[in-house]
Amino acid sequence: MFNQMMIPHHSQALEMAALVDSRTTTPAVRQLAASIRTAQQPEIDQMTARLKAWGQPTEMSGGHGGHRMSGMMSDADMTELTAARGTEFDRKWLSMMVRHHEGAVAMADAELTDGVDAGSRTLAAAIKTAQLAEIARMNTLLGK
Protein backbone atom coordinates (compact mmCIF):
# COMPACT_ATOMS: atom_id res chain seq x y z
CA MET A 1 0.00 0.00 0.00
CA PHE A 2 2.88 2.40 0.78
CA ASN A 3 4.27 2.00 -2.72
CA GLN A 4 0.84 2.28 -4.36
CA MET A 5 0.05 5.48 -2.46
CA MET A 6 3.47 7.09 -2.74
CA ILE A 7 3.58 6.80 -6.55
CA PRO A 8 0.67 9.24 -7.17
CA HIS A 9 1.90 11.39 -4.27
CA HIS A 10 5.35 11.72 -5.84
CA SER A 11 3.74 12.21 -9.27
CA GLN A 12 1.91 15.27 -8.00
CA ALA A 13 5.15 16.65 -6.55
CA LEU A 14 6.72 16.25 -10.00
CA GLU A 15 3.73 18.04 -11.54
CA MET A 16 4.21 20.89 -9.07
CA ALA A 17 7.96 21.00 -9.73
CA ALA A 18 7.34 21.17 -13.49
CA LEU A 19 5.52 24.49 -12.99
CA VAL A 20 8.52 26.24 -11.48
CA ASP A 21 10.71 27.14 -14.46
CA SER A 22 7.98 29.04 -16.30
CA ARG A 23 6.64 30.86 -13.23
CA THR A 24 9.61 32.09 -11.22
CA THR A 25 13.15 33.35 -11.59
CA THR A 26 14.04 32.68 -7.94
CA PRO A 27 17.18 30.51 -7.97
CA ALA A 28 16.46 28.78 -4.63
CA VAL A 29 12.96 27.74 -5.74
CA ARG A 30 14.29 26.51 -9.08
CA GLN A 31 17.00 24.55 -7.28
CA LEU A 32 14.46 22.91 -4.95
CA ALA A 33 12.26 21.92 -7.89
CA ALA A 34 15.26 20.38 -9.65
CA SER A 35 16.14 18.44 -6.48
CA ILE A 36 12.59 17.14 -6.22
CA ARG A 37 12.62 15.99 -9.86
CA THR A 38 16.02 14.35 -9.44
CA ALA A 39 15.00 12.44 -6.31
CA GLN A 40 11.39 11.53 -6.87
CA GLN A 41 11.31 10.16 -10.42
CA PRO A 42 13.86 7.44 -9.58
CA GLU A 43 11.84 6.64 -6.43
CA ILE A 44 8.69 6.28 -8.55
CA ASP A 45 10.63 3.96 -10.87
CA GLN A 46 11.83 1.91 -7.90
CA MET A 47 8.34 1.59 -6.41
CA THR A 48 6.83 0.73 -9.79
CA ALA A 49 9.42 -2.02 -10.32
CA ARG A 50 8.80 -3.38 -6.81
CA LEU A 51 5.03 -3.54 -7.37
CA LYS A 52 5.45 -5.19 -10.78
CA ALA A 53 7.81 -7.78 -9.26
CA TRP A 54 5.09 -8.56 -6.72
CA GLY A 55 2.46 -8.78 -9.47
CA GLN A 56 0.60 -5.82 -7.96
CA PRO A 57 -0.96 -2.82 -9.70
CA THR A 58 0.90 0.47 -9.37
CA GLU A 59 -2.21 2.16 -7.96
CA MET A 60 -4.74 0.94 -5.46
CA SER A 61 -7.87 -0.44 -7.10
CA GLY A 62 -10.86 1.86 -6.77
CA GLY A 63 -8.66 4.85 -6.06
CA HIS A 64 -7.67 5.43 -2.45
CA GLY A 65 -10.85 4.29 -0.78
CA GLY A 66 -12.37 7.73 -1.07
CA HIS A 67 -9.67 9.12 1.20
CA ARG A 68 -7.53 12.02 0.17
CA MET A 69 -3.88 11.22 0.75
CA SER A 70 -2.11 13.36 3.28
CA GLY A 71 -0.53 16.42 1.73
CA MET A 72 -2.11 16.06 -1.70
CA MET A 73 -3.23 19.26 -3.40
CA SER A 74 -6.79 19.52 -4.64
CA ASP A 75 -7.64 20.41 -8.23
CA ALA A 76 -8.48 23.92 -6.98
CA ASP A 77 -5.07 24.19 -5.29
CA MET A 78 -3.34 23.15 -8.49
CA THR A 79 -5.37 25.63 -10.55
CA GLU A 80 -4.46 28.42 -8.12
CA LEU A 81 -0.78 27.45 -8.23
CA THR A 82 -0.76 27.23 -12.02
CA ALA A 83 -2.21 30.75 -12.31
CA ALA A 84 0.37 32.36 -9.99
CA ARG A 85 3.60 34.02 -11.11
CA GLY A 86 6.70 35.53 -9.52
CA THR A 87 6.78 36.13 -5.77
CA GLU A 88 3.15 35.04 -5.39
CA PHE A 89 4.00 31.74 -7.11
CA ASP A 90 7.06 31.25 -4.89
CA ARG A 91 5.03 31.72 -1.70
CA LYS A 92 2.21 29.43 -2.86
CA TRP A 93 4.57 26.78 -4.24
CA LEU A 94 6.73 26.67 -1.14
CA SER A 95 3.72 26.58 1.21
CA MET A 96 1.98 23.87 -0.80
CA MET A 97 5.15 21.84 -1.18
CA VAL A 98 5.75 21.97 2.59
CA ARG A 99 2.25 20.52 3.14
CA HIS A 100 2.86 17.98 0.38
CA HIS A 101 6.18 16.88 1.90
CA GLU A 102 4.64 16.69 5.38
CA GLY A 103 2.12 14.25 3.92
CA ALA A 104 4.91 12.13 2.45
CA VAL A 105 6.72 12.13 5.80
CA ALA A 106 3.53 10.91 7.51
CA MET A 107 3.19 8.12 4.92
CA ALA A 108 6.85 7.20 5.42
CA ASP A 109 6.37 7.13 9.20
CA ALA A 110 3.42 4.77 8.77
CA GLU A 111 5.55 2.47 6.61
CA LEU A 112 8.38 2.56 9.14
CA THR A 113 5.94 1.64 11.91
CA ASP A 114 3.83 -0.98 10.11
CA GLY A 115 5.69 -2.01 6.96
CA VAL A 116 7.20 -5.45 6.57
CA ASP A 117 9.13 -5.21 3.28
CA ALA A 118 12.76 -4.25 3.92
CA GLY A 119 13.14 -2.41 0.61
CA SER A 120 10.01 -0.36 1.19
CA ARG A 121 11.09 0.49 4.72
CA THR A 122 14.53 1.57 3.49
CA LEU A 123 12.91 3.77 0.85
CA ALA A 124 10.51 5.22 3.43
CA ALA A 125 13.45 6.16 5.67
CA ALA A 126 15.25 7.83 2.75
CA ILE A 127 12.10 9.72 1.73
CA LYS A 128 11.59 10.92 5.30
CA THR A 129 15.18 12.14 5.66
CA ALA A 130 15.24 13.92 2.29
CA GLN A 131 11.84 15.53 2.63
CA LEU A 132 12.44 16.75 6.18
CA ALA A 133 15.60 18.46 4.92
CA GLU A 134 13.66 20.03 2.03
CA ILE A 135 10.89 21.16 4.41
CA ALA A 136 13.52 22.95 6.49
CA ARG A 137 14.91 24.67 3.37
CA MET A 138 11.43 25.69 2.22
CA ASN A 139 10.48 27.03 5.65
CA THR A 140 13.67 29.10 5.68
CA LEU A 141 12.74 30.57 2.29
CA LEU A 142 9.26 31.31 3.64
CA GLY A 143 10.84 33.14 6.59
CA LYS A 144 9.65 30.62 9.17
N, C-alpha and C positions, 0 to 999 in steps of 0.2 A: 504494500500500500504506500509506503514512503516513496518508493521509486515512481509509482504511478501518479502520485500527487505532486511530487517535486518537478516532474517534467513540465507540466503546464505552468507551474509556478515560475520556474526558470525561463520558460518561453516568454512569459509576459515581461519579465525583467529584460530580456533581450529586445523585445518590442519597445519597451521604454528607452532602452539604451540607444536604439536605432534612431530615435527622435532627436537626439542631442546635437549632432553635427549641423543640422539645418536650422537649429533654433537658438543656439548660443555661441558666443565666442569665448566664453570663460574657460581658460585652460584647465583648471582643476576639475570642472564638471566634465569636460571632454575626456580627461584622463581617467576619471572614475568610470565613465561609460565604456571606455576601451578596456579597462580592467574587468568589468562585468562581462563584456563579450568574450574576452580571452578565457575567463574562468568557467563561465556557465555553459557555453556550447559544448566543450569537452565533457563536462559533467552530464549534460543531457545525453550525449553519445554513450557514455559509460552506463547510465541507467537504462537506456534503451537496449543496449547489448545484454545487460543483465536480465532484463525482463524477457527478451527474446530467447535467451539461453534457458530460462525457466519455462518457456512456452506460455508466457502470460502476455496479455495485451499491454500496450504502453500507456493506456488510460483506463481508469476504472469504468466498468460497464455501467451505463445509466448515469454518466456524469459523476458527481461527487456526492451522491445521496441527497441532493438538494441543499447541501451545506456549502457555503462560500468558504474557500480556503483562507486561512489566516494570512492577512497582508495583501491579498489580491485586490487590484483596483477594479472598480466597476466600469461599465461602458461609459457612464457619465464622467467618471474620473479621467478616463483615457481621452475622451473628447475634449475635456477642459485642458488637459496637458498638451494635447496636439495643437490646440488653438493658441497657446501661450508662446511668447518670444522673449528673448533677452533676459533681463533680471527677473521678470515675473516667471518665465519658464524655469530658470535656475532654482528659484525658491520652491515652486511647485514640484519640480522633478526631484530635488533633494528631499523634500518632506515626504513625498509619496514613496520614494525609494527607501527611505528609512523605515516606513511602515511595512513596505514589501519585504525588506530584509528581516525585520523583526518577526514577520510571519514565517520566513524560512528558518530562522533560528528556533522558533517554537516547534516547527515540524522536525528539525534535527534533534532537538531535545527529546521529543517523543520517541524518535527512533533509537536514540541512545539509551532511553529508559526501557523501552519495550521490544526493540528489534532483536532478531535472532541471527540474521545473516551478517557475517563478519565484514564482508565487503561493503554492505550498505551502512553498517555502523561506522566504518572507517570514513566513508564518504560523508556521512552526517557530521562527524567530528570536524572534518576539513571544511565543510560548508559553514558550520557554526563559527569556527575560528576566523575564516576569511570574511564572513559577513559582519561579525562583530567589529572587526578592524575597519571595514568600510563604513559601518554605522558611525563609528567614532569620527572618521574623516568627514562624513557628511554633516554630522552635528557641529563639528568645528566650522565648516563652511557656512552653516546656518547661524553661527554665532551662539550656539548653545553650550 
